Amino acid sequence: MTVKSLIRGSLRARLILSFATAILVPALITTIVGVQTIKKHGYGQAQSKINSDLESAKEIYASTLDRLKDTLRIHATRMVLYRALSTGDRAELGPEMERIRAEEGLDILTLVDARGAVVFRAANPALAGDDLSGDPTVQAVLARRNPVASTEVVPEGVLRRESEALARQAAMDLTPTPHARPTDQKRLTAGLMLKGGAPVFTPNRQFMGVLCGGILLNRNYTLVDKVRTVVFKDAYYHGLETGTVTIFQDDVRVSTNVKGPDGARAVATRVSEEVAAEVLDRGGTWRGRAFVVSDWYLSAYAPLKDLDEKTVGMLYVGLLEKPYRDSLARSLALFLGIAALGVVLLIIVATRVSHRIARPIAEMALAADEVAVGDYSQRVVMRGTDEIAHLAEAFNRMVAELQDTHHALTGWTETLEQRVERRTAELKAMQAQLFQSEKLAAVGKLAAGVAHEINNPLTGILTNASLMLEDLPPDDPRRPDLQTIVDETLRCRTIVKGLLDFARQTQPQKTTLSLNKVVEDVLALVRNQASFRNIALRTALDPSLPPVMADQDQMRQVVLNIVLNASEAMAKGGELHIASLRDPQRGRVEVSFRDTGPGIPDDVKARLFEPFFTTKATGTGLGLSIAYGILERHGGEIRADSSTGHGTIITLALPEGPHGG
């Protein structure tokens, strides 16, 4: 195929089509992604705000309850109240109770004696003597003798005893609401109340009764308007309130600033079945986009609970969605306009450029086809100094380098594979060692902090318990308990000492020493212990073993730990074989400890040197971690070879000679 035939084969048309496709697709994707990003970001910010607004609303609601509780607690200390309860003198009680109720904005204020009988109702003074001991708030104060406050559903009969006006305020005919759960209920007669109580004591702390007060929320808009003002700043968008707040009794709006189609507050309407199931039935918080009465809102609903943690209602906050929809529409129009303009301009430019680059590209395409089949002698001659000419020069250099590289690659393939395998193995070993070192360092810092924080309290406990134990006579029944405290505190102190030893990672004080001598010293120390009576000690120590540079105490600690672990693994008896040898190729001295115990499972062996990992009921899991750290600081290593049922071999290795470590 010639260059002319390539051009006649609509190379230019394909270039224009490619340019157009390359422009249109990214423009379309950019528009879609941009709009989705704006939508996600905008709605995400809005949902985050509504979540924050819900928390603010809950705080205001909770602070209102706390204020009610504090108000009742303060007024319960008034002399006129406990005097009326203790002496029966009620001459000043009525005016004082009415003054408190009016001053604090309470709908009910009732004084109850210690048996739960009503002494005085501020809202209905004529009715007294009835029993309120079964009232949840009164019952809680009588039982706890502490102030309480919560949200409570108050039945119609209780409201009527307090005030006929309150019963009328609470009652409302339910308005049929789309998407609400099916119900046969037509009218709401009970009321939702912020209700609290406080105990009444005499100055000598004699409990006399309960001061109970409450605020009816049905058709009371003070709280919801306060939340809207504080949280949403009474903002408006095109005449609509951007933020709304509602208090529900069960699934019925009893206090709200959501407006219905007629502009009135939408009380007596009901929430959707989906929200009711999540909040009222499951006690969860519902967040999302919801159609509220007459418009879409980004909403959040939280449960309101009574003293028994039973969900009795909901607190709702909502943010009008319309501002976000309008912003998204404007962003979409802007994106589409910019994308359309860019596409038109770029197609014009692509048409002109395609003509200039079609012929040289066609020539290079033909040359590339020849190179692809192995003809590396191809060269492209291109006059000029523009980018196409530079491309031709680069193409020629590339073909020459490909020719050289093709010959070199064949010889390098096998060598490269071998190097990669060797380097991979080295990197894995280095990574494992670095991971273990970093893990020990991090856990060491944690262990030091924990040990130092608990060491002082342990010392105080041990000292005081020991002194108390000394002061008790021998037959005192408390001595065994105190002795247990002393013993367990001593055990804790031992664990703390182990933590500190692990955390300090003391630098070794190296001297020239014989590992054979260290092994013999440790065996002399443990040989006669009870745990070694059924264990046969076999040694094969190389008498010509060269010395090492090491800290004698730390080496004894490592050997002692390994020997004791071996004895614990062979609790029913066995053999412990200890051998030393010199590895001249690596310039190291090794000591191995082989027991005939049950061996170590693979899952345990993988974590053998992890700090605080242990299979013992009372172990700290630090022994082998400390040993690992000591060997690492000496420039040596410790390794374990074991399998279930075949015993365990622990090997220590240290550099030999006076220059070791």
Sequence and secondary structure as in RCSB ss.txt:
>XXXX:A:sequence
MTVKSLIRGSLRARLILSFATAILVPALITTIVGVQTIKKHGYGQAQSKINSDLESAKEIYASTLDRLKDTLRIH
ATRMVLYRALSTGDRAELGPEMERIRAEEGLDILTLVDARGAVVFRAANPALAGDDLSGDPTVQAVLARRNPVAS
TEVVPEGVLRRESEALARQAAMDLTPTPHARPTDQKRLTAGLMLKGGAPVFTPNRQFMGVLCGGILLNRNYTLVD
KVRTVVFKDAYYHGLETGTVTIFQDDVRVSTNVKGPDGARAVATRVSEEVAAEVLDRGGTWRGRAFVVSDWYLSA
YAPLKDLDEKTVGMLYVGLLEKPYRDSLARSLALFLGIAALGVVLLIIVATRVSHRIARPIAEMALAADEVAVGD
YSQRVVMRGTDEIAHLAEAFNRMVAELQDTHHALTGWTETLEQRVERRTAELKAMQAQLFQSEKLAAVGKLAAGV
AHEINNPLTGILTNASLMLEDLPPDDPRRPDLQTIVDETLRCRTIVKGLLDFARQTQPQKTTLSLNKVVEDVLAL
VRNQASFRNIALRTALDPSLPPVMADQDQMRQVVLNIVLNASEAMAKGGELHIASLRDPQRGRVEVSFRDTGPGI
PDDVKARLFEPFFTTKATGTGLGLSIAYGILERHGGEIRADSSTGHGTIITLALPEGPHGG
>XXXX:A:secstr
  HHHHHHTTHHHHHHHHHHHHHHHHHHHHHHHHHHHHHHHHHHHHHHHHHHHHHHHHHHHHHHHHHHHHHHHHH
TT HHHHHHHHH   TTHHHHHHHHHHHHT SEEEEEETTSBEEEESS TT    B TTSHHHHHHHHH S EEE
EEEE HHHHHHH HHHHHHH EE    TT       EE SEEEEEEEEEEE TT  EEEEEEEEEE TT  HHHH
HHHHHHHTT EETTEESEEEEEEETTEEEEE  B TTSSB TT B  HHHHIIIIIT   EEEEEEETTEEEEEE
EEEEE TTS EEEEEEEEEESHHHHHHHHHHHHHHHHHHHHHHHHHHHHHHHHHHHHHHHHHHHHHHHHHHHTT 
TT      SSSHHHHHHHHHHHHHHHHHHHHHHHHHHHHHHHHHHHHHHHHHHHHHHHHHHHHHHHHHHHHHHHH
HHHHHHHHHHHHHHHHHHHHHS TT TTHHHHHHHHHHHHHHHHHHHHHHHHHH      EEE HHHHHHHHHHH
HTTSGGGTTEEEEEE  TT   EEE HHHHHHHHHHHHHHHHHHTTT EEEEEEEEEETTTTEEEEEEEE S   
 HHHHTTTTSTT  SSSS  S HHHHHHHHHHHTT EEEEEE TTS EEEEEEEEBSTT  
